[in-house]
């Protein structure tokens, strides 16, 4: 029974981490669905969100709910500027140009933010805005527990997914996104503003990454300017795993990656956790290259 409780605890920890990966992966999958662009700077937007939240909490004492809204606004603006400055001029360029630009934007954000006049290259402690509390349950003698931090992460991730679905499938802007994803030229002929639709997609994806940065800082209270590299890569793997371009696929992929990482760390060694994720990706690509939920021509 103790072993089962330990496994349950690790699964919950994995779902907590996977929920953060899912928020980042949603940005990857939305941008890819519209532009067929892998935005490797997306992980650094996640980092930016964590630092913005850090300053809002530590310097201004802003309430948590306002921190979320302000951070998402800042990261959404960053996503908008990134698209307008770096990607829009290359929209008709070869895809390799966009890929190289994405890597360049990622490096710029990391090293620009590492300047002491901006943020800092050092690790800093993230101020948790509330005390962590643990809730214990023992139905039928099976004991498990979760914290208020985990409850917050699950609730916000689920709410974000519902709101994103409503945006994409129940609004005029969402219909425009899906039309542009399917065929940009035809969408333009039907009166859809391609530039505004692409900008909105970047802003929504960046806002979700910023939300993920706040949650990550609360759950794992230590941040630095290079913190977005591995979560960004793993979230991209999550998007590919679930079927890149598929919203629910990104969420399921994120949860799978998070649970796999924590389980491997708990029962094997933390040394293997990153390698196992790539092995899982390799197996999926060999068995079903389009991902778990993907098809050859899936769109957002």
C-alpha positions, 0 to 999 in steps of 0.5 A, a space after each residue: 500500500 505504501 508503494 502504491 501511495 508513493 507511485 500515486 504521489 509521483 504521478 501527481 507530481 508528474 501531472 503538475 509538471 506536465 500541466 506546465 509543459 502543456 501550456 507551453 506546448 499549446 503555443 508551439 502547436 498554435 503557431 505551427 498550425 497557422 504558419 508551419 513555423 517552429 518558434 524556438 523562442 517560445 521557451 524564452 517567453 516562458 522564462 520572461 513570464 517567470 521574471 515578470 511575475 517575480 518582479 511584480 510580486 517581489 517589488 510591487 507586492 501585487 496580488 496573485 490574480 493581478 500577477 497572472 493578468 499583467 504577466 500574460 499581457 506583457 508576454 502577449 505583447 512580447 509575442 506580438 513584437 516578436 512576430 512583427 519584427 522578426 517573423 513577418 518580414 520573412 513570412 514568404 522566405 524559405 522555411 530555413 530562414 524562419 528557423 534560423 531567425 527563431 534560434 536567433 530570437 531565442 539567443 537574443 532574449 536569453 542573453 539580453 535578459 542576462 544583462 544585470 541592467 535588465 534581469 540577472 544571469 544568476 539563479 534567484 528565488 521566486 517568492 511564493 505568494 502563499 503558504 503551501 498546504 498539503 491535503 491528505 486523503 485515504 479512501 479505502 486505506 489508499 493514501 495520497 495527497 496533493 498540495 494547494 500549488 498542484 490544485 492551482 496548476 491543474 485548475 488554471 491549466 484546465 481553465 486555459 484549455 477550455 477558454 482556448 477551445 472556446 476561442 478557437 471553435 466558438 468565436 469569429 477570430 477562432 474561425 479566422 485562425 482555422 481558415 488561415 491554418 487551412 489555406 492562407 490565400 483562400 482565407 485572404 480572398 474571403 476577407 480575413 486579415 491574415 496579419 491580424 490573425 497571425 498576430 493574435 495567434 502569437 499573442 495567445 500562445 505567448 500569453 499561455 507561455 507566460 502563464 506557464 512561467 508564473 505557475 512554474 515559478 510558484 511550483 519550483 521557486 528558483 528561476 534564471 534566464 536560461 530556464 526556458 531552454 529545456 522546458 521549451 524543448 520538452 514542450 515542443 516534444 510534447 506538441 509533436 507527441 500529441 500531434 503538432 497542430 492539435 490543441 488537445 494533443 499538446 495537452 496530452 503530450 505535455 502530461 505524458 512528458 511530465 509524468 514520464 520525467 518524474 517517474 523515471 527520476 523517482 524509480 530510475 535516476 534523474 540522469 535518465 529523465 531527459 533521455 527517456 523523453 527523447 526515446 519516447 519521441 523516437 518511438 512515437 515518430 517511428 510508429 506514428 510520425 504524425 503524433 498520437 492524435 495527428 493526421 497527415 494534414 491536421 490543422 489547429 
